[in-house]
Amino acid sequence: MPFIDTKFNFRLSEEKEAVIKAKLGEAITTFPGKSEYWLMLNFTDNCRMWFRGYNNFPVAMVEIKLFGSAEASITNEMTKTVCSLFERELGISPDHVYVKYEFCDTWGWNGENF
């Protein structure tokens, strides 16, 4: 039951969105038991975001929410993957990407909770 919510301060083209979607679908398997089948994604572009007092370079805020928890080594690997992906595909410097993790022990789906 992972959910990845990403905000960008620039327009994300449909082509790049498809690439990022596919690559995040692969990356979610970094977490044991997680797969693209259960992954929900949201992309919000053209956000009015500032970083270090400026808004004239690309930035991203990524929130990864998971049912359950994960070890620090796994979240470190995921952060590295996300930052590399965004640098390679979108030209965002890794030091302009924040990645936040939230772990939840109650998650609802299909009219009931896990």
MDTraj code that builds the backbone (N, CA, C; nanometers):
import mdtraj as md
import numpy as np

residues = "MET PRO PHE ILE ASP THR LYS PHE ASN PHE ARG LEU SER GLU GLU LYS GLU ALA VAL ILE LYS ALA LYS LEU GLY GLU ALA ILE THR THR PHE PRO GLY LYS SER GLU TYR TRP LEU MET LEU ASN PHE THR ASP ASN CYS ARG MET TRP PHE ARG GLY TYR ASN ASN PHE PRO VAL ALA MET VAL GLU ILE LYS LEU PHE GLY SER ALA GLU ALA SER ILE THR ASN GLU MET THR LYS THR VAL CYS SER LEU PHE GLU ARG GLU LEU GLY ILE SER PRO ASP HIS VAL TYR VAL LYS TYR GLU PHE CYS ASP THR TRP GLY TRP ASN GLY GLU ASN PHE".split()
xyz = np.array([
    [0.0810, -0.1197, 0.0000],
    [0.0000, 0.0000, 0.0000],
    [0.0853, 0.1261, 0.0000],
    [0.1797, 0.1373, -0.0889],
    [0.2573, 0.2610, -0.0914],
    [0.1873, 0.3711, -0.1713],
    [0.2154, 0.4944, -0.1314],
    [0.1677, 0.6127, -0.2020],
    [0.2855, 0.7086, -0.2126],
    [0.3151, 0.7529, -0.3338],
    [0.4209, 0.8505, -0.3550],
    [0.3587, 0.9764, -0.4134],
    [0.3723, 1.0851, -0.3393],
    [0.3173, 1.2145, -0.3775],
    [0.4347, 1.3074, -0.4075],
    [0.4416, 1.3569, -0.5306],
    [0.5549, 1.4390, -0.5723],
    [0.5078, 1.5729, -0.6245],
    [0.5731, 1.6774, -0.5765],
    [0.5441, 1.8139, -0.6204],
    [0.6686, 1.8706, -0.6878],
    [0.6464, 1.9379, -0.8007],
    [0.7537, 2.0014, -0.8769],
    [0.7209, 2.1493, -0.8941],
    [0.8228, 2.2318, -0.9094],
    [0.7993, 2.3744, -0.9344],
    [0.8116, 2.4091, -1.0829],
    [0.7901, 2.3121, -1.1686],
    [0.7957, 2.3312, -1.3134],
    [0.6917, 2.2396, -1.3777],
    [0.6697, 2.2605, -1.5060],
    [0.5733, 2.1770, -1.5776],
    [0.6362, 2.0415, -1.6074],
    [0.5652, 1.9355, -1.5727],
    [0.6085, 1.7986, -1.6007],
    [0.5355, 1.7514, -1.7262],
    [0.6098, 1.7228, -1.8316],
    [0.5463, 1.6787, -1.9558],
    [0.4860, 1.5391, -1.9374],
    [0.3900, 1.5073, -2.0212],
    [0.3275, 1.3748, -2.0155],
    [0.4303, 1.2650, -2.0416],
    [0.5242, 1.2918, -2.1305],
    [0.6268, 1.1935, -2.1612],
    [0.7150, 1.1652, -2.0400],
    [0.7595, 1.2719, -1.9735],
    [0.8437, 1.2548, -1.8546],
    [0.7630, 1.1939, -1.7396],
    [0.6365, 1.2296, -1.7285],
    [0.5522, 1.1696, -1.6244],
    [0.5452, 1.0182, -1.6420],
    [0.5299, 0.9735, -1.7649],
    [0.5230, 0.8292, -1.7920],
    [0.6543, 0.7598, -1.7542],
    [0.7656, 0.8245, -1.7831],
    [0.8957, 0.7669, -1.7479],
    [0.9115, 0.7604, -1.5968],
    [0.8812, 0.8694, -1.5289],
    [0.8950, 0.8746, -1.3825],
    [0.8016, 0.7729, -1.3183],
    [0.6792, 0.7614, -1.3687],
    [0.5842, 0.6637, -1.3163],
    [0.6403, 0.5228, -1.3253],
    [0.6933, 0.4887, -1.4400],
    [0.7477, 0.3541, -1.4602],
    [0.8675, 0.3280, -1.3692],
    [0.9564, 0.4252, -1.3596],
    [1.0774, 0.4080, -1.2786],
    [1.0445, 0.4026, -1.1291],
    [0.9466, 0.4802, -1.0834],
    [0.9061, 0.4713, -0.9426],
    [0.8373, 0.3376, -0.9158],
    [0.7671, 0.2860, -1.0156],
    [0.7069, 0.1538, -1.0037],
    [0.8121, 0.0455, -0.9829],
    [0.9262, 0.0611, -1.0495],
    [1.0379, -0.0317, -1.0287],
    [1.1035, -0.0072, -0.8928],
    [1.1222, 0.1191, -0.8586],
    [1.1941, 0.1547, -0.7358],
    [1.1207, 0.1119, -0.6093],
    [0.9880, 0.1069, -0.6137],
    [0.9129, 0.0736, -0.4921],
    [0.9453, -0.0673, -0.4435],
    [0.9963, -0.1511, -0.5323],
    [1.0332, -0.2872, -0.4911],
    [1.1555, -0.2878, -0.3996],
    [1.2181, -0.1732, -0.3810],
    [1.3251, -0.1589, -0.2819],
    [1.2739, -0.1983, -0.1436],
    [1.1450, -0.1704, -0.1206],
    [1.0823, -0.2055, 0.0065],
    [1.0303, -0.3488, -0.0016],
    [1.0707, -0.4350, 0.0893],
    [1.0238, -0.5742, 0.0864],
    [0.8711, -0.5821, 0.0862],
    [0.8173, -0.6627, -0.0042],
    [0.6738, -0.6842, -0.0118],
    [0.5960, -0.5772, -0.0858],
    [0.6626, -0.4735, -0.1351],
    [0.5934, -0.3660, -0.2073],
    [0.6144, -0.3843, -0.3569],
    [0.5110, -0.3483, -0.4335],
    [0.5203, -0.3615, -0.5786],
    [0.4388, -0.2519, -0.6465],
    [0.4609, -0.2375, -0.7752],
    [0.3870, -0.1375, -0.8516],
    [0.2368, -0.1673, -0.8523],
    [0.2015, -0.2940, -0.8373],
    [0.0602, -0.3322, -0.8406],
    [-0.0213, -0.2534, -0.7378],
    [0.0352, -0.2290, -0.6196],
    [-0.0358, -0.1574, -0.5129],
    [0.0043, -0.0110, -0.5026],
    [0.0963, 0.0331, -0.5867],
    [0.1489, 0.1693, -0.5777],
    [0.0503, 0.2712, -0.6342],
    [0.0230, 0.3747, -0.5559],
    [-0.0551, 0.4889, -0.6031],
    [0.0402, 0.6077, -0.6113],
    [0.0299, 0.6817, -0.7206],
    [0.1183, 0.7964, -0.7441],
    [0.0361, 0.9224, -0.7659],
    [0.0921, 1.0345, -0.7251],
    [0.0355, 1.1646, -0.7575],
    [0.1501, 1.2562, -0.7970],
    [0.1323, 1.3282, -0.9069],
    [0.2288, 1.4286, -0.9498],
    [0.1563, 1.5620, -0.9573],
    [0.2118, 1.6601, -0.8894],
    [0.1595, 1.7959, -0.8960],
    [0.2716, 1.8839, -0.9475],
    [0.2490, 1.9459, -1.0623],
    [0.3536, 2.0304, -1.1187],
    [0.3147, 2.1771, -1.1090],
    [0.4074, 2.2625, -1.1490],
    [0.3898, 2.4078, -1.1452],
    [0.3579, 2.4610, -1.0061],
    [0.4084, 2.3953, -0.9026],
    [0.3877, 2.4430, -0.7652],
    [0.4721, 2.5675, -0.7411],
    [0.4225, 2.6527, -0.6569],
    [0.4964, 2.7736, -0.6207],
    [0.5855, 2.7398, -0.5018],
    [0.6983, 2.6773, -0.5305],
    [0.7897, 2.6330, -0.4263],
    [0.9195, 2.7133, -0.4332],
    [0.9691, 2.7456, -0.3154],
    [1.0949, 2.8176, -0.3016],
    [1.1905, 2.7288, -0.2238],
    [1.3192, 2.7365, -0.2544],
    [1.4196, 2.6614, -0.1807],
    [1.5432, 2.7483, -0.1680],
    [1.5948, 2.7592, -0.0472],
    [1.7119, 2.8419, -0.0171],
    [1.6894, 2.9876, -0.0563],
    [1.5624, 3.0300, -0.0537],
    [1.5291, 3.1682, -0.0854],
    [1.5079, 3.1972, -0.2321],
    [1.5130, 3.0933, -0.3167],
    [1.5008, 3.1124, -0.4615],
    [1.3955, 3.0189, -0.5204],
    [1.3474, 3.0581, -0.6376],
    [1.2544, 2.9711, -0.7105],
    [1.2895, 2.9645, -0.8586],
    [1.4155, 2.9906, -0.8911],
    [1.4566, 2.9954, -1.0322],
    [1.5342, 2.8717, -1.0770],
    [1.5208, 2.7608, -1.0042],
    [1.5809, 2.6338, -1.0449],
    [1.4835, 2.5230, -1.0066],
    [1.4902, 2.4077, -1.0729],
    [1.3939, 2.3012, -1.0457],
    [1.4156, 2.2375, -0.9083],
    [1.3042, 2.2157, -0.8385],
    [1.3052, 2.1475, -0.7093],
    [1.1910, 2.0465, -0.7058],
    [1.2023, 1.9515, -0.6134],
    [1.0965, 1.8516, -0.5956],
    [1.0832, 1.8178, -0.4480],
    [0.9595, 1.7963, -0.4082],
    [0.9264, 1.7470, -0.2747],
    [0.8552, 1.6140, -0.2937],
    [0.9126, 1.5071, -0.2379],
    [0.8601, 1.3721, -0.2555],
    [0.8180, 1.3184, -0.1184],
    [0.6943, 1.2735, -0.1091],
    [0.6463, 1.2103, 0.0137],
    [0.6133, 1.0655, -0.0171],
    [0.6782, 0.9759, 0.0543],
    [0.6571, 0.8328, 0.0357],
    [0.5882, 0.7804, 0.1607],
    [0.4665, 0.7302, 0.1423],
    [0.3865, 0.6813, 0.2543],
    [0.3683, 0.5311, 0.2397],
    [0.3938, 0.4603, 0.3481],
    [0.3901, 0.3147, 0.3437],
    [0.3077, 0.2572, 0.4568],
    [0.2370, 0.1501, 0.4270],
    [0.1749, 0.0684, 0.5305],
    [0.2865, -0.0165, 0.5882],
    [0.3088, -0.0044, 0.7173],
    [0.4190, -0.0749, 0.7811],
    [0.5349, 0.0198, 0.8029],
    [0.6552, -0.0343, 0.8060],
    [0.7741, 0.0474, 0.8283],
    [0.8883, -0.0059, 0.7431],
    [1.0024, 0.0606, 0.7517],
    [1.1189, 0.0188, 0.6747],
    [1.2449, 0.0573, 0.7509],
    [1.3479, -0.0205, 0.7305],
    [1.4767, 0.0073, 0.7927],
    [1.5432, 0.1269, 0.7250],
    [1.6299, 0.1928, 0.7996],
    [1.7000, 0.3103, 0.7476],
    [1.7805, 0.2780, 0.6224],
    [1.8389, 0.1601, 0.6150],
    [1.9175, 0.1247, 0.4965],
    [1.8301, 0.1217, 0.3708],
    [1.7049, 0.0812, 0.3867],
    [1.6132, 0.0742, 0.2725],
    [1.5675, 0.2134, 0.2321],
    [1.5340, 0.2987, 0.3291],
    [1.4941, 0.4353, 0.2942],
    [1.6117, 0.5121, 0.2347],
    [1.7331, 0.4856, 0.2829],
    [1.8519, 0.5493, 0.2232],
    [1.8665, 0.5098, 0.0771],
    [1.8462, 0.3826, 0.0472],
    [1.8561, 0.3346, -0.0907],
    [1.7473, 0.3979, -0.1778],
    [1.6266, 0.4076, -0.1255],
    [1.5169, 0.4680, -0.2013],
    [1.5433, 0.6158, -0.2276],
    [1.5930, 0.6872, -0.1286],
    [1.6248, 0.8289, -0.1475],
    [1.7301, 0.8451, -0.2563],
    [1.8321, 0.7624, -0.2539],
    [1.9369, 0.7664, -0.3554],
    [1.8773, 0.7399, -0.4947],
    [1.7876, 0.6427, -0.5031],
    [1.7241, 0.6082, -0.6308],
    [1.6395, 0.7235, -0.6832],
    [1.5579, 0.7820, -0.5962],
    [1.4707, 0.8938, -0.6362],
    [1.5547, 1.0122, -0.6829],
    [1.6555, 1.0483, -0.6055],
    [1.7391, 1.1631, -0.6426],
    [1.8122, 1.1386, -0.7746],
    [1.8638, 1.0198, -0.7945],
    [1.9319, 0.9865, -0.9204],
    [1.8354, 0.9916, -1.0378],
    [1.7168, 0.9361, -1.0184],
    [1.6147, 0.9366, -1.1227],
    [1.5763, 1.0784, -1.1623],
    [1.5514, 1.1636, -1.0646],
    [1.5097, 1.3003, -1.0932],
    [1.6224, 1.3810, -1.1579],
    [1.7458, 1.3519, -1.1196],
    [1.8579, 1.4216, -1.1833],
    [1.8715, 1.3772, -1.3291],
    [1.8673, 1.2476, -1.3523],
    [1.8849, 1.1924, -1.4868],
    [1.7709, 1.2310, -1.5807],
    [1.6476, 1.2190, -1.5353],
    [1.5319, 1.2390, -1.6226],
    [1.4795, 1.3820, -1.6265],
    [1.4990, 1.4573, -1.5164],
    [1.4377, 1.5895, -1.5074],
    [1.5381, 1.7029, -1.4865],
    [1.6643, 1.6679, -1.4670],
    [1.7653, 1.7705, -1.4487],
    [1.7607, 1.8394, -1.3128],
    [1.7017, 1.7745, -1.2136],
    [1.6946, 1.8325, -1.0798],
    [1.8183, 1.7861, -1.0021],
    [1.8923, 1.8809, -0.9512],
    [2.0095, 1.8475, -0.8706],
    [1.9643, 1.7718, -0.7454],
    [2.0345, 1.6651, -0.7073],
    [1.9942, 1.5886, -0.5882],
    [1.9828, 1.6731, -0.4618],
    [2.0596, 1.7816, -0.4539],
    [2.0490, 1.8669, -0.3353],
    [1.9326, 1.9655, -0.3438],
    [1.8475, 1.9473, -0.4444],
    [1.7235, 2.0258, -0.4571],
    [1.6008, 1.9351, -0.4478],
    [1.6195, 1.8173, -0.3890],
    [1.5105, 1.7209, -0.3724],
    [1.4998, 1.6838, -0.2254],
    [1.3815, 1.7009, -0.1700],
    [1.3528, 1.6502, -0.0355],
    [1.2702, 1.5231, -0.0506],
    [1.2984, 1.4238, 0.0324],
    [1.2208, 1.3003, 0.0357],
    [1.1782, 1.2768, 0.1797],
    [1.0486, 1.2691, 0.2008],
    [0.9918, 1.2493, 0.3342],
    [0.9243, 1.1130, 0.3387],
    [0.9441, 1.0413, 0.4479],
    [0.8824, 0.9096, 0.4652],
    [0.7804, 0.9148, 0.5781],
    [0.6679, 0.8493, 0.5545],
    [0.5662, 0.8316, 0.6582],
    [0.5279, 0.6850, 0.6618],
    [0.5232, 0.6311, 0.7832],
    [0.4864, 0.4911, 0.8021],
    [0.3569, 0.4856, 0.8812],
    [0.2704, 0.3939, 0.8420],
    [0.1371, 0.3873, 0.9001],
    [0.1045, 0.2435, 0.9382],
    [0.0410, 0.2256, 1.0539],
    [0.0023, 0.0904, 1.0940],
    [-0.1450, 0.0608, 1.0674],
    [-0.2182, 0.1617, 1.0220],
    [-0.3574, 0.1408, 0.9811],
    [-0.3748, 0.2016, 0.8425],
    [-0.4198, 0.1198, 0.7491],
    [-0.4374, 0.1645, 0.6116],
    [-0.5664, 0.1053, 0.5614],
    [-0.6540, 0.1879, 0.5075],
    [-0.7822, 0.1400, 0.4584],
    [-0.7829, 0.1212, 0.3077],
    [-0.8575, 0.0190, 0.2664],
    [-0.8748, -0.0097, 0.1231],
    [-0.9949, -0.1020, 0.1080],
    [-1.0718, -0.0787, 0.0063],
    [-1.1818, -0.1678, -0.0291],
    [-1.2819, -0.1850, 0.0845],
    [-1.3086, -0.0765, 0.1565],
    [-1.4100, -0.0771, 0.2620],
    [-1.3664, -0.1325, 0.3955],
    [-1.2364, -0.1626, 0.4110],
    [-1.1901, -0.2136, 0.5401],
    [-1.0459, -0.1682, 0.5635],
    [-0.9962, -0.1933, 0.6834],
    [-0.8591, -0.1558, 0.7207],
    [-0.7728, -0.2778, 0.7358],
    [-0.6462, -0.2570, 0.7119],
    [-0.5479, -0.3623, 0.7343],
    [-0.4976, -0.3529, 0.8765],
])
top = md.Topology()
chain = top.add_chain()
for i, resn in enumerate(residues, 1):
    res = top.add_residue(resn, chain, resSeq=i)
    for name in ("N", "CA", "C"):
        top.add_atom(name, md.element.get_by_symbol(name[0]), res)
traj = md.Trajectory(xyz[None], top)
